[in-house]
Amino acid sequence: MTILETMAQSAKYAERVLSIAGTKEKNQALLNIASCLLTRQAEILEANEADLEAARANGMSDSLLDRLTLTEERIAGIVEGVRQVAALPDPIGEVTKMTKRPNGLIIGRRRVPLGVIGIIYEARPNVTVDAAALCLKSGNVVILRGGKEAIHSNTALSTVMRDALEQTGFPRDCICFVHDTSHAVANEMMGLVDYIDVLIPRGGAGLIQTVVANAKMPVIQTGVGNCHIYVDSEANLQMGAEIIYNAKCSRPSVCNAAETLLVSRAIAREFLPMAKQFLDKKKVELRGCSATKEILGDTVKVATKEDYYTEYGDYILAIKVVSGVEEAIRFINKHGTGHSEAIVTNNYFTAQKFLNEVDAAAVYVNASTRFTDGFEFGLGAEIGISTQKMHARGPMGLEELTTGKYVVYGEGQIRK
């Protein structure tokens, strides 16, 4: 039996304990995790610095370094997310439906945990804590397998959380962490169908496609974000410039960052120079259509077809001038990944058309796509942002980590 299979067996045992734990006990464990993360943040930051040193030596880009970096402020934000999860209603045991049949049977549907959740993710240490907290509150055991870039950070974070669990009487293996970051172990994890009930990949398109193609258990797809901002002919142009700047530049490495700007031809000559002034603050590389290049000149590279399908995760933005909202909607539905899309307009009917016809997990009017986030949506944290349509869509919080069980009450009824 391999090390990973032994871990998965331990996770299955821990599931039986956690699945019947009470809300008070789970909340106590979460609050203890939050406290321990703060009191032991020095060792977490030291571990993170080891990851950052290796990443710099390997030439990691600035945007990905930002994704990897932990600070006291970011740890405080992670801890606040754990506390928010503790404060949220416990979905487990909630009866979502109850009916009485003509034969007297009372049939109800109750929320129960999914079981053991496996998560394969890349260089984002915050995922380690967010995922563990949400799984714990929703009664699920989690097996975490992060990327090699964050191995020291993830090891430190998982150790602190496992110690905190043990202090509150829960099995340490309610949170399991895979130390081996090799592809072979990831492939093995995808085959543990007898132990892992659901597998969730968080990362780039390559990782997600690999998991979807190879996993033997159900997979919830998350995270690929080719997001668009469309600035309409009836938009507040200052607002539009501020929104695209925020959506592209606040954290370009994350999946809810904008990758393509669509602009109505009617306002393109006025708006594009205004938007460029904002984007120049971060030296954003612009790749545009011929109309964009005509307006902005040689500062714009000619966009290829591939550019409009690309999630850059960097200070690069594709731009296309379109005839209006109809073309914008067609373009988004063709090139988007079903993550987050936004329109900037003062026309109510145009906004409603965009909301109704754009096919994405989150659609915005006059706001940045950067809000697609479990914390911002009031979920405390998120296990990921689902871009599929079955089971869960958008930021996945506690309810999305549950399934249903029918409970049936009778008085001796037998079927004829």
KEKE-3310 file (N, C-alpha, C; in steps of 0.2 Angstrom, whole numbers, plus 5000, padded with zeros to 4 digits):
npx = (5004:5003:5010:5001:4989:4987:4986:4974:4965:4966:4959:4947:4942:4943:4932:4921:4920:4920:4908:4897:4899:4895:4888:4893:4905:4913:4914:4921:4933:4937:4939:4949:4959:4960:4965:4978:4984:4987:4995:5006:5011:5024:5032:5025:5027:5041:5042:5036:5044:5055:5049:5047:5060:5065:5057:5060:5073:5070:5065:5052:5037:5032:5019:5015:5023:5017:5005:5009:5015:5014:5009:5009:4998:4990:4989:4981:4970:4966:4964:4953:4944:4942:4936:4925:4919:4916:4906:4896:4880:4877:4876:4874:4862:4851:4835:4829:4817:4801:4788:4771:4765:4751:4749:4753:4766:4780:4791:4807:4821:4838:4852:4868:4886:4898:4908:4924:4935:4945:4958:4967:4979:4988:5001:4995:4995:4984:4973:4975:4971:4958:4951:4952:4945:4932:4928:4929:4919:4908:4907:4916:4930:4946:4958:4973:4983:4995:5005:5022:5029:5024:5027:5034:5026:5013:5015:5018:5006:4997:5001:5000:4986:4982:4987:4980:4967:4969:4970:4957:4951:4947:4951:4967:4968:4957:4960:4971:4987:4996:5013:5021:5025:5025:5021:5017:5011:5001:4993:4991:4982:4971:4966:4961:4947:4940:4941:4941:4928:4925:4934:4943:4950:4961:4968:4978:4973:4979:4981:4968:4962:4969:4966:4952:4952:4958:4954:4946:4935:4920:4922:4924:4925:4935:4939:4947:4949:4944:4940:4929:4927:4915:4913:4900:4891:4883:4889:4896:4911:4922:4919:4920:4934:4940:4935:4940:4953:4954:4950:4959:4972:4972:4975:4983:4985:4975:4960:4949:4952:4952:4954:4951:4946:4932:4925:4913:4911:4906:4910:4924:4935:4935:4936:4946:4959:4958:4956:4969:4977:4975:4979:4992:4998:5002:5010:5004:5003:4996:4986:4978:4964:4963:4956:4958:4972:4973:4968:4976:4988:5006:5009:5001:5001:4997:4983:4982:4971:4973:4975:4963:4958:4965:4970:4979:4985:4993:5001:4994:4983:4970:4962:4947:4937:4920:4904:4893:4882:4876:4886:4896:4891:4890:4904:4909:4902:4908:4922:4924:4926:4916:4916:4917:4909:4907:4897:4898:4887:4874:4862:4847:4840:4849:4858:4850:4849:4862:4864:4855:4859:4872:4883:4888:4896:4895:4889:4891:4885:4891:4902:4917:4925:4932:4926:4921:4921:4923:4924:4920:4907:4901:4902:4912:4924:4930:4929:4933:4930:4917:4916:4907:4891:4884:4879:4886:4889:4899:4906:4911:4904:4899:4886:4888:4896:4889:4878:4862:4851:4838:4826:4814:4799:4788:4773:4772:4769:4768:4773:4761)
npy = (4994:5011:5027:5037:5030:5025:5037:5041:5031:5034:5046:5042:5036:5047:5054:5048:5052:5066:5069:5067:5077:5090:5107:5116:5110:5110:5123:5128:5121:5128:5141:5139:5135:5147:5155:5149:5150:5164:5165:5158:5163:5168:5157:5152:5163:5162:5150:5153:5162:5154:5148:5159:5163:5152:5153:5165:5163:5154:5161:5166:5175:5192:5194:5181:5178:5187:5180:5170:5175:5178:5188:5198:5205:5198:5185:5189:5192:5179:5173:5180:5176:5162:5164:5170:5159:5151:5158:5157:5150:5132:5121:5107:5095:5102:5103:5103:5100:5094:5083:5076:5061:5053:5041:5042:5042:5052:5062:5068:5079:5080:5090:5083:5079:5079:5070:5063:5075:5078:5090:5097:5109:5124:5137:5144:5148:5152:5145:5133:5135:5141:5130:5120:5125:5127:5114:5108:5114:5111:5097:5089:5079:5083:5081:5088:5093:5103:5113:5112:5124:5131:5123:5123:5133:5128:5116:5121:5128:5118:5110:5118:5119:5106:5103:5111:5106:5093:5098:5102:5090:5083:5071:5072:5069:5074:5085:5082:5082:5081:5078:5075:5082:5077:5072:5059:5056:5064:5059:5046:5050:5054:5042:5036:5031:5023:5030:5044:5055:5066:5076:5091:5102:5116:5129:5133:5131:5120:5111:5109:5103:5091:5084:5083:5074:5063:5059:5047:5048:5059:5076:5093:5107:5121:5139:5143:5158:5168:5183:5197:5214:5224:5240:5250:5260:5269:5272:5278:5285:5288:5280:5267:5267:5267:5255:5245:5246:5242:5229:5223:5226:5226:5213:5205:5191:5183:5173:5180:5192:5204:5200:5204:5218:5225:5237:5248:5254:5267:5275:5273:5281:5291:5284:5274:5281:5287:5275:5270:5279:5275:5262:5263:5266:5254:5249:5241:5229:5231:5223:5223:5225:5230:5242:5247:5249:5259:5269:5270:5269:5265:5260:5249:5231:5220:5210:5193:5179:5169:5177:5182:5171:5169:5167:5177:5181:5191:5207:5211:5215:5211:5219:5224:5232:5234:5233:5235:5230:5218:5212:5211:5202:5190:5189:5187:5175:5166:5167:5167:5159:5156:5161:5176:5191:5207:5222:5240:5252:5265:5262:5254:5244:5239:5234:5224:5215:5211:5204:5194:5186:5183:5170:5165:5161:5172:5188:5205:5222:5237:5236:5229:5214:5208:5205:5193:5181:5171:5177:5190:5188:5185:5172:5168:5161:5152:5137:5136:5143:5138:5134:5126:5119:5109:5103:5114:5131:5146:5155:5143:5139:5134:5127:5122:5112:5101:5087:5078:5069:5057:5056:5046:5044:5033:5023:5009:5007:4997:4993:4990)
npz = (5000:4996:5002:4999:4998:5010:5018:5012:5017:5030:5030:5026:5038:5047:5041:5045:5058:5058:5050:5058:5067:5079:5076:5085:5090:5078:5075:5086:5083:5071:5075:5084:5074:5068:5078:5080:5068:5068:5080:5076:5065:5062:5059:5048:5039:5038:5031:5020:5014:5010:5000:4991:4989:4981:4970:4965:4961:4951:4941:4942:4937:4941:4944:4947:4958:4966:4969:4976:4987:5005:5018:5034:5033:5024:5030:5040:5034:5029:5041:5045:5036:5040:5052:5048:5041:5052:5058:5050:5045:5048:5036:5036:5040:5037:5032:5016:5010:5012:5011:5012:5007:4998:5004:5017:5020:5025:5017:5016:5012:5016:5020:5018:5021:5007:5008:5007:5001:4988:4983:4971:4968:4963:4965:4977:4992:5001:4997:5004:5017:5015:5009:5018:5029:5024:5021:5033:5041:5033:5036:5028:5025:5020:5007:5003:4989:4985:4974:4969:4970:4981:4992:5005:5012:5011:5018:5031:5034:5034:5044:5056:5056:5057:5070:5077:5076:5082:5095:5098:5099:5087:5074:5067:5054:5048:5040:5028:5021:5006:5004:4994:4978:4965:4948:4947:4959:4959:4949:4954:4965:4957:4954:4966:4968:4977:4989:4988:4986:4978:4967:4966:4955:4956:4947:4933:4915:4910:4921:4925:4914:4913:4925:4923:4912:4917:4930:4940:4948:4952:4946:4950:4940:4941:4940:4927:4920:4908:4907:4903:4900:4894:4887:4884:4872:4879:4891:4907:4904:4912:4923:4917:4913:4926:4930:4921:4924:4938:4936:4928:4934:4948:4954:4943:4942:4946:4944:4942:4936:4923:4906:4893:4884:4878:4867:4863:4846:4844:4855:4855:4851:4860:4872:4873:4873:4886:4894:4892:4898:4912:4912:4909:4920:4926:4917:4907:4894:4878:4867:4852:4841:4823:4823:4836:4836:4826:4833:4845:4840:4838:4850:4853:4851:4838:4839:4840:4835:4845:4856:4860:4866:4877:4894:4902:4915:4919:4916:4904:4891:4880:4867:4859:4847:4845:4837:4844:4858:4854:4846:4856:4865:4858:4855:4868:4872:4864:4866:4880:4896:4904:4916:4923:4918:4912:4910:4906:4907:4905:4901:4905:4898:4889:4899:4905:4894:4892:4904:4903:4892:4891:4894:4909:4925:4934:4931:4928:4930:4928:4937:4944:4938:4948:4959:4960:4971:4985:4998:4996:4991:5003:5008:5016:5013:4999:4990:4977:4961:4952:4935:4928:4925:4931:4947:4955:4953:4950:4964:4976:4991:5007:5006:4993:4995:4999:4998:4995:5006:5006:5018:5026:5034:5041:5045:5046:5032:5017:5001:4988)
capx = (5000:5007:5009:4995:4983:4987:4983:4967:4962:4965:4954:4940:4941:4941:4926:4915:4920:4918:4902:4892:4901:4890:4890:4897:4912:4916:4915:4927:4939:4939:4941:4956:4963:4961:4970:4984:4987:4990:5001:5012:5012:5031:5035:5022:5030:5048:5042:5034:5050:5059:5046:5048:5067:5066:5053:5064:5079:5068:5063:5044:5035:5030:5012:5014:5026:5012:5000:5013:5017:5010:5012:5005:4991:4987:4987:4976:4964:4965:4961:4946:4940:4941:4931:4918:4916:4914:4900:4890:4875:4880:4871:4873:4856:4846:4830:4827:4811:4797:4781:4768:4762:4744:4749:4755:4774:4783:4798:4811:4828:4842:4859:4874:4893:4900:4913:4931:4936:4952:4959:4974:4980:4994:5005:4992:4994:4978:4969:4976:4967:4951:4948:4951:4940:4925:4927:4928:4912:4903:4908:4920:4937:4949:4965:4976:4989:4997:5010:5029:5031:5022:5027:5035:5021:5008:5017:5018:4999:4993:5004:4997:4979:4981:4989:4974:4962:4970:4969:4950:4948:4946:4957:4972:4967:4951:4964:4977:4991:5001:5019:5025:5022:5026:5015:5015:5007:4994:4990:4988:4977:4965:4963:4958:4940:4937:4942:4940:4922:4925:4940:4942:4957:4961:4974:4977:4969:4982:4980:4961:4960:4972:4961:4945:4953:4961:4951:4941:4929:4917:4927:4921:4929:4935:4945:4949:4945:4945:4935:4929:4924:4912:4911:4894:4890:4880:4893:4900:4917:4927:4918:4923:4941:4942:4933:4945:4960:4954:4949:4965:4978:4973:4979:4982:4987:4970:4956:4943:4955:4949:4959:4949:4942:4928:4923:4908:4914:4903:4914:4931:4940:4936:4937:4952:4965:4957:4958:4976:4981:4975:4983:4999:5001:5005:5013:5000:5004:4990:4986:4972:4962:4965:4953:4962:4979:4972:4966:4981:4995:5011:5009:4997:5003:4992:4981:4981:4965:4974:4975:4956:4956:4970:4970:4986:4987:4999:4999:4993:4976:4968:4956:4943:4932:4914:4899:4888:4881:4875:4893:4900:4888:4892:4911:4910:4900:4912:4929:4924:4927:4910:4918:4914:4909:4904:4896:4898:4882:4869:4855:4844:4838:4855:4861:4846:4850:4868:4863:4851:4861:4879:4883:4894:4894:4894:4888:4890:4883:4894:4906:4923:4924:4936:4922:4919:4926:4919:4924:4916:4900:4898:4903:4917:4929:4928:4933:4935:4924:4915:4914:4903:4884:4881:4880:4888:4892:4901:4910:4908:4904:4897:4881:4890:4900:4885:4873:4856:4849:4831:4824:4807:4795:4782:4769:4771:4767:4771:4771:4757)
capy = (5000:5017:5032:5041:5026:5025:5043:5041:5027:5038:5051:5039:5035:5053:5056:5045:5056:5073:5069:5068:5082:5095:5113:5119:5107:5112:5130:5128:5119:5133:5147:5137:5136:5155:5158:5146:5153:5170:5165:5154:5166:5169:5151:5152:5168:5160:5145:5156:5166:5149:5147:5165:5163:5147:5155:5170:5159:5150:5166:5166:5182:5196:5192:5174:5179:5190:5175:5165:5179:5179:5194:5198:5207:5193:5180:5192:5191:5172:5171:5183:5171:5156:5166:5171:5152:5148:5162:5156:5144:5126:5118:5100:5093:5107:5099:5107:5099:5089:5082:5070:5057:5051:5035:5044:5043:5059:5061:5074:5079:5083:5091:5079:5081:5075:5064:5065:5079:5079:5096:5098:5116:5127:5141:5149:5145:5154:5139:5127:5136:5142:5124:5116:5128:5126:5107:5106:5117:5107:5090:5085:5078:5086:5079:5094:5092:5109:5113:5112:5131:5133:5117:5125:5137:5124:5112:5125:5130:5112:5107:5122:5117:5099:5103:5115:5101:5089:5102:5102:5083:5080:5068:5076:5068:5078:5089:5078:5086:5077:5082:5073:5086:5074:5071:5052:5056:5067:5054:5041:5053:5054:5035:5033:5032:5020:5034:5051:5056:5072:5079:5098:5106:5124:5131:5134:5127:5113:5107:5107:5098:5085:5081:5081:5069:5057:5057:5041:5050:5065:5082:5100:5111:5128:5143:5146:5164:5173:5187:5202:5220:5228:5247:5252:5267:5274:5271:5283:5283:5288:5274:5262:5267:5264:5247:5241:5247:5238:5222:5221:5228:5225:5207:5202:5184:5179:5170:5185:5198:5205:5198:5207:5224:5226:5244:5250:5258:5274:5279:5270:5286:5295:5280:5271:5285:5288:5269:5269:5283:5272:5256:5264:5266:5248:5247:5235:5228:5231:5219:5225:5224:5235:5249:5249:5251:5265:5275:5271:5269:5259:5257:5243:5226:5217:5204:5187:5175:5166:5182:5183:5165:5168:5169:5180:5181:5196:5214:5210:5215:5211:5224:5224:5237:5230:5237:5236:5225:5211:5209:5210:5196:5185:5188:5184:5168:5162:5167:5167:5153:5155:5163:5182:5195:5214:5228:5246:5256:5268:5260:5249:5238:5236:5230:5218:5211:5208:5199:5188:5183:5181:5163:5165:5160:5179:5193:5211:5228:5243:5234:5225:5206:5206:5204:5185:5178:5169:5182:5196:5186:5183:5165:5167:5159:5148:5131:5137:5146:5133:5137:5121:5120:5104:5103:5120:5136:5152:5154:5138:5140:5128:5123:5118:5106:5096:5083:5077:5062:5057:5053:5044:5042:5029:5020:5003:5006:4993:4994:4985)
capz = (5000:4995:5007:4998:4999:5018:5020:5010:5022:5037:5028:5026:5045:5049:5038:5050:5064:5056:5047:5063:5073:5080:5074:5091:5090:5072:5075:5090:5079:5066:5079:5086:5069:5066:5083:5079:5062:5070:5085:5073:5059:5061:5056:5041:5035:5036:5026:5013:5011:5007:4993:4987:4986:4976:4965:4962:4958:4945:4937:4942:4935:4947:4945:4950:4964:4971:4970:4981:4993:5011:5022:5040:5031:5020:5035:5044:5029:5029:5047:5045:5032:5044:5057:5044:5040:5058:5060:5045:5047:5047:5031:5038:5043:5035:5028:5011:5007:5016:5009:5014:5001:5000:5008:5023:5020:5025:5013:5017:5009:5021:5018:5021:5017:5001:5010:5006:4995:4986:4980:4968:4966:4961:4969:4981:4999:5004:4996:5009:5023:5013:5007:5024:5033:5021:5021:5040:5043:5030:5038:5024:5026:5013:5005:4999:4986:4982:4969:4972:4971:4988:4997:5012:5014:5012:5024:5038:5036:5036:5051:5061:5056:5060:5077:5080:5076:5088:5102:5100:5099:5081:5071:5063:5047:5045:5035:5025:5016:5002:5004:4987:4973:4959:4944:4948:4965:4957:4945:4959:4968:4953:4954:4972:4968:4983:4995:4987:4983:4973:4966:4963:4953:4956:4944:4926:4911:4909:4927:4925:4908:4915:4930:4920:4908:4920:4937:4940:4952:4949:4946:4949:4937:4943:4940:4921:4919:4902:4908:4898:4902:4888:4888:4880:4869:4884:4897:4910:4902:4918:4927:4913:4914:4932:4931:4918:4928:4943:4934:4925:4937:4955:4955:4937:4942:4948:4939:4941:4933:4916:4901:4886:4885:4872:4867:4857:4841:4845:4860:4856:4850:4866:4878:4873:4876:4893:4897:4892:4904:4918:4911:4908:4927:4928:4910:4904:4887:4875:4861:4850:4834:4819:4825:4842:4834:4823:4838:4850:4837:4839:4857:4853:4847:4834:4843:4836:4837:4851:4861:4863:4870:4882:4901:4903:4922:4919:4914:4897:4890:4873:4866:4852:4846:4842:4834:4850:4863:4851:4845:4862:4868:4854:4856:4875:4873:4860:4868:4887:4899:4908:4923:4925:4913:4915:4905:4909:4903:4909:4898:4909:4894:4887:4904:4906:4888:4893:4910:4901:4886:4893:4898:4913:4932:4937:4926:4932:4927:4931:4943:4942:4939:4953:4965:4960:4976:4991:5003:4993:4991:5009:5009:5021:5008:4993:4988:4970:4957:4947:4928:4925:4926:4936:4955:4958:4948:4953:4970:4980:4998:5011:5003:4987:4997:5002:4994:4998:5008:5007:5024:5025:5040:5039:5051:5044:5025:5013:4994:4985)
cpx = (5004:5006:5003:4989:4982:4984:4975:4962:4960:4960:4947:4938:4939:4934:4920:4914:4917:4911:4896:4894:4896:4893:4895:4905:4916:4918:4921:4933:4942:4942:4948:4961:4965:4966:4977:4988:4990:4996:5007:5013:5020:5034:5032:5026:5038:5047:5040:5040:5055:5056:5048:5056:5068:5062:5057:5070:5077:5065:5055:5042:5032:5023:5011:5017:5021:5007:5003:5014:5012:5014:5007:4998:4987:4985:4981:4969:4962:4961:4954:4941:4938:4936:4925:4915:4913:4907:4894:4886:4878:4874:4869:4867:4850:4841:4827:4820:4807:4790:4778:4764:4755:4744:4752:4762:4776:4790:4801:4818:4832:4849:4864:4880:4894:4904:4920:4932:4943:4953:4967:4974:4987:4997:5001:4991:4988:4973:4969:4971:4959:4948:4947:4946:4933:4924:4925:4921:4907:4903:4912:4927:4940:4956:4968:4982:4991:5003:5017:5031:5029:5022:5029:5030:5015:5009:5016:5010:4996:4995:5000:4989:4978:4983:4983:4968:4963:4969:4962:4947:4946:4952:4961:4970:4960:4954:4970:4980:4996:5008:5023:5021:5023:5020:5013:5010:5000:4990:4987:4982:4970:4962:4960:4951:4937:4937:4940:4933:4921:4932:4939:4949:4956:4968:4973:4974:4972:4981:4972:4959:4963:4968:4955:4946:4955:4958:4946:4934:4926:4922:4922:4926:4929:4940:4947:4945:4947:4940:4935:4925:4921:4910:4906:4895:4887:4883:4895:4907:4923:4926:4921:4930:4943:4940:4938:4952:4960:4954:4955:4971:4978:4976:4978:4983:4981:4964:4950:4946:4953:4955:4958:4945:4938:4925:4918:4912:4912:4907:4922:4936:4941:4938:4944:4958:4964:4958:4965:4980:4981:4979:4990:5003:5005:5009:5010:5001:4998:4991:4979:4970:4964:4963:4956:4968:4978:4971:4972:4988:4999:5012:5005:5000:4997:4990:4980:4974:4966:4974:4968:4954:4960:4969:4978:4989:4993:4996:4999:4986:4975:4962:4953:4937:4926:4909:4894:4887:4880:4882:4897:4897:4890:4900:4912:4908:4904:4919:4929:4925:4921:4911:4915:4915:4905:4903:4896:4893:4877:4862:4853:4843:4844:4858:4857:4848:4857:4868:4860:4854:4868:4879:4889:4891:4892:4894:4887:4888:4887:4898:4912:4922:4928:4932:4920:4924:4921:4918:4919:4909:4897:4898:4908:4924:4926:4932:4936:4929:4923:4913:4909:4896:4881:4883:4881:4891:4893:4905:4907:4909:4902:4891:4883:4894:4896:4881:4867:4855:4842:4830:4816:4804:4789:4779:4767:4768:4771:4768:4767:4759)
cpy = (5006:5022:5036:5037:5025:5031:5043:5037:5030:5043:5048:5038:5041:5056:5054:5049:5063:5074:5070:5073:5087:5102:5117:5117:5109:5119:5131:5126:5125:5139:5145:5137:5143:5157:5155:5149:5160:5170:5161:5157:5167:5163:5150:5157:5166:5154:5148:5160:5161:5148:5153:5165:5158:5149:5161:5167:5156:5155:5167:5174:5185:5195:5186:5174:5182:5185:5171:5169:5179:5184:5194:5200:5202:5187:5183:5191:5184:5170:5174:5178:5165:5158:5167:5164:5150:5152:5160:5150:5138:5123:5111:5099:5097:5102:5104:5106:5094:5089:5076:5067:5055:5045:5036:5044:5050:5058:5068:5073:5083:5084:5086:5081:5077:5069:5066:5069:5080:5086:5096:5105:5118:5132:5146:5146:5147:5148:5134:5129:5137:5135:5120:5119:5127:5119:5105:5108:5113:5099:5086:5084:5080:5083:5084:5092:5098:5108:5114:5119:5134:5128:5119:5129:5132:5119:5115:5126:5124:5109:5111:5120:5110:5099:5106:5110:5096:5092:5102:5095:5080:5076:5072:5075:5070:5083:5085:5083:5081:5081:5080:5077:5083:5073:5064:5052:5059:5062:5048:5044:5053:5047:5032:5034:5028:5024:5041:5051:5061:5075:5086:5101:5113:5126:5133:5129:5120:5108:5104:5102:5091:5081:5079:5074:5062:5055:5052:5043:5057:5071:5088:5104:5118:5132:5146:5152:5169:5178:5194:5208:5223:5235:5249:5259:5272:5273:5277:5281:5283:5282:5268:5261:5264:5257:5243:5241:5242:5231:5219:5221:5227:5219:5203:5194:5180:5178:5175:5191:5198:5203:5202:5213:5225:5233:5245:5255:5266:5278:5277:5276:5290:5291:5277:5275:5286:5281:5268:5273:5279:5266:5257:5265:5260:5245:5241:5235:5227:5227:5220:5224:5230:5242:5251:5252:5258:5271:5276:5271:5263:5257:5251:5238:5223:5211:5199:5184:5172:5171:5182:5177:5164:5171:5171:5179:5186:5202:5214:5211:5215:5216:5223:5229:5233:5235:5239:5230:5218:5208:5207:5203:5190:5183:5184:5177:5163:5161:5166:5160:5152:5157:5170:5187:5202:5218:5234:5250:5259:5266:5254:5243:5235:5231:5223:5213:5207:5202:5193:5184:5181:5175:5163:5163:5167:5184:5200:5217:5234:5241:5229:5218:5204:5204:5196:5182:5177:5174:5187:5194:5184:5176:5163:5166:5155:5142:5132:5141:5141:5136:5131:5123:5115:5104:5110:5125:5143:5150:5148:5138:5133:5124:5119:5112:5101:5093:5082:5070:5062:5053:5052:5041:5038:5026:5013:5002:5001:4994:4989:4984)
cpz = (5000:5001:5006:4999:5007:5020:5018:5015:5028:5036:5029:5033:5048:5047:5043:5056:5063:5053:5052:5069:5073:5077:5079:5091:5084:5072:5080:5087:5074:5070:5082:5080:5067:5071:5082:5073:5064:5075:5082:5066:5057:5057:5049:5037:5033:5031:5019:5010:5008:5000:4988:4984:4981:4970:4961:4958:4951:4940:4936:4941:4941:4949:4949:4957:4969:4973:4976:4987:4999:5015:5029:5038:5028:5025:5039:5040:5029:5035:5048:5041:5036:5049:5054:5043:5046:5060:5055:5047:5045:5042:5033:5042:5041:5031:5023:5008:5011:5013:5012:5008:5003:5004:5015:5025:5021:5023:5014:5014:5014:5018:5022:5017:5011:5003:5011:5000:4994:4982:4977:4965:4965:4966:4973:4988:5003:5003:5001:5015:5021:5012:5014:5028:5031:5022:5028:5042:5039:5031:5033:5026:5019:5013:5001:4996:4982:4977:4973:4974:4978:4993:5004:5015:5016:5018:5031:5039:5038:5042:5056:5061:5059:5068:5080:5081:5082:5095:5104:5099:5093:5078:5067:5055:5044:5039:5034:5020:5013:5001:4997:4982:4966:4955:4945:4954:4963:4953:4949:4963:4964:4952:4960:4973:4974:4990:4994:4983:4977:4973:4963:4961:4953:4953:4937:4921:4910:4915:4926:4920:4910:4920:4927:4916:4911:4927:4936:4944:4949:4950:4945:4946:4939:4940:4933:4920:4913:4903:4904:4902:4895:4890:4883:4877:4874:4891:4900:4909:4908:4922:4923:4913:4921:4933:4928:4921:4934:4941:4931:4930:4945:4957:4948:4937:4944:4943:4937:4938:4925:4911:4894:4888:4878:4873:4861:4853:4842:4850:4860:4855:4856:4872:4878:4875:4884:4897:4898:4897:4910:4918:4911:4915:4929:4922:4907:4896:4884:4868:4858:4842:4830:4821:4831:4840:4830:4828:4842:4847:4839:4846:4858:4849:4843:4837:4838:4838:4844:4857:4864:4867:4876:4889:4903:4910:4923:4917:4907:4896:4882:4873:4859:4852:4842:4840:4840:4854:4860:4849:4851:4865:4864:4855:4863:4875:4869:4863:4876:4890:4904:4916:4925:4920:4915:4909:4909:4904:4908:4906:4902:4904:4891:4892:4905:4900:4890:4899:4907:4896:4887:4897:4902:4920:4935:4931:4930:4927:4931:4938:4940:4943:4945:4960:4965:4965:4982:4996:5002:4993:4997:5011:5014:5017:5003:4992:4981:4967:4951:4941:4925:4927:4931:4943:4957:4952:4952:4960:4974:4987:5001:5008:4997:4989:5001:4996:4998:5000:5009:5014:5024:5031:5038:5046:5049:5036:5022:5006:4991:4978)
residu = (MET:THR:ILE:LEU:GLU:THR:MET:ALA:GLN:SER:ALA:LYS:TYR:ALA:GLU:ARG:VAL:LEU:SER:ILE:ALA:GLY:THR:LYS:GLU:LYS:ASN:GLN:ALA:LEU:LEU:ASN:ILE:ALA:SER:CYS:LEU:LEU:THR:ARG:GLN:ALA:GLU:ILE:LEU:GLU:ALA:ASN:GLU:ALA:ASP:LEU:GLU:ALA:ALA:ARG:ALA:ASN:GLY:MET:SER:ASP:SER:LEU:LEU:ASP:ARG:LEU:THR:LEU:THR:GLU:GLU:ARG:ILE:ALA:GLY:ILE:VAL:GLU:GLY:VAL:ARG:GLN:VAL:ALA:ALA:LEU:PRO:ASP:PRO:ILE:GLY:GLU:VAL:THR:LYS:MET:THR:LYS:ARG:PRO:ASN:GLY:LEU:ILE:ILE:GLY:ARG:ARG:ARG:VAL:PRO:LEU:GLY:VAL:ILE:GLY:ILE:ILE:TYR:GLU:ALA:ARG:PRO:ASN:VAL:THR:VAL:ASP:ALA:ALA:ALA:LEU:CYS:LEU:LYS:SER:GLY:ASN:VAL:VAL:ILE:LEU:ARG:GLY:GLY:LYS:GLU:ALA:ILE:HIS:SER:ASN:THR:ALA:LEU:SER:THR:VAL:MET:ARG:ASP:ALA:LEU:GLU:GLN:THR:GLY:PHE:PRO:ARG:ASP:CYS:ILE:CYS:PHE:VAL:HIS:ASP:THR:SER:HIS:ALA:VAL:ALA:ASN:GLU:MET:MET:GLY:LEU:VAL:ASP:TYR:ILE:ASP:VAL:LEU:ILE:PRO:ARG:GLY:GLY:ALA:GLY:LEU:ILE:GLN:THR:VAL:VAL:ALA:ASN:ALA:LYS:MET:PRO:VAL:ILE:GLN:THR:GLY:VAL:GLY:ASN:CYS:HIS:ILE:TYR:VAL:ASP:SER:GLU:ALA:ASN:LEU:GLN:MET:GLY:ALA:GLU:ILE:ILE:TYR:ASN:ALA:LYS:CYS:SER:ARG:PRO:SER:VAL:CYS:ASN:ALA:ALA:GLU:THR:LEU:LEU:VAL:SER:ARG:ALA:ILE:ALA:ARG:GLU:PHE:LEU:PRO:MET:ALA:LYS:GLN:PHE:LEU:ASP:LYS:LYS:LYS:VAL:GLU:LEU:ARG:GLY:CYS:SER:ALA:THR:LYS:GLU:ILE:LEU:GLY:ASP:THR:VAL:LYS:VAL:ALA:THR:LYS:GLU:ASP:TYR:TYR:THR:GLU:TYR:GLY:ASP:TYR:ILE:LEU:ALA:ILE:LYS:VAL:VAL:SER:GLY:VAL:GLU:GLU:ALA:ILE:ARG:PHE:ILE:ASN:LYS:HIS:GLY:THR:GLY:HIS:SER:GLU:ALA:ILE:VAL:THR:ASN:ASN:TYR:PHE:THR:ALA:GLN:LYS:PHE:LEU:ASN:GLU:VAL:ASP:ALA:ALA:ALA:VAL:TYR:VAL:ASN:ALA:SER:THR:ARG:PHE:THR:ASP:GLY:PHE:GLU:PHE:GLY:LEU:GLY:ALA:GLU:ILE:GLY:ILE:SER:THR:GLN:LYS:MET:HIS:ALA:ARG:GLY:PRO:MET:GLY:LEU:GLU:GLU:LEU:THR:THR:GLY:LYS:TYR:VAL:VAL:TYR:GLY:GLU:GLY:GLN:ILE:ARG:LYS)
# end
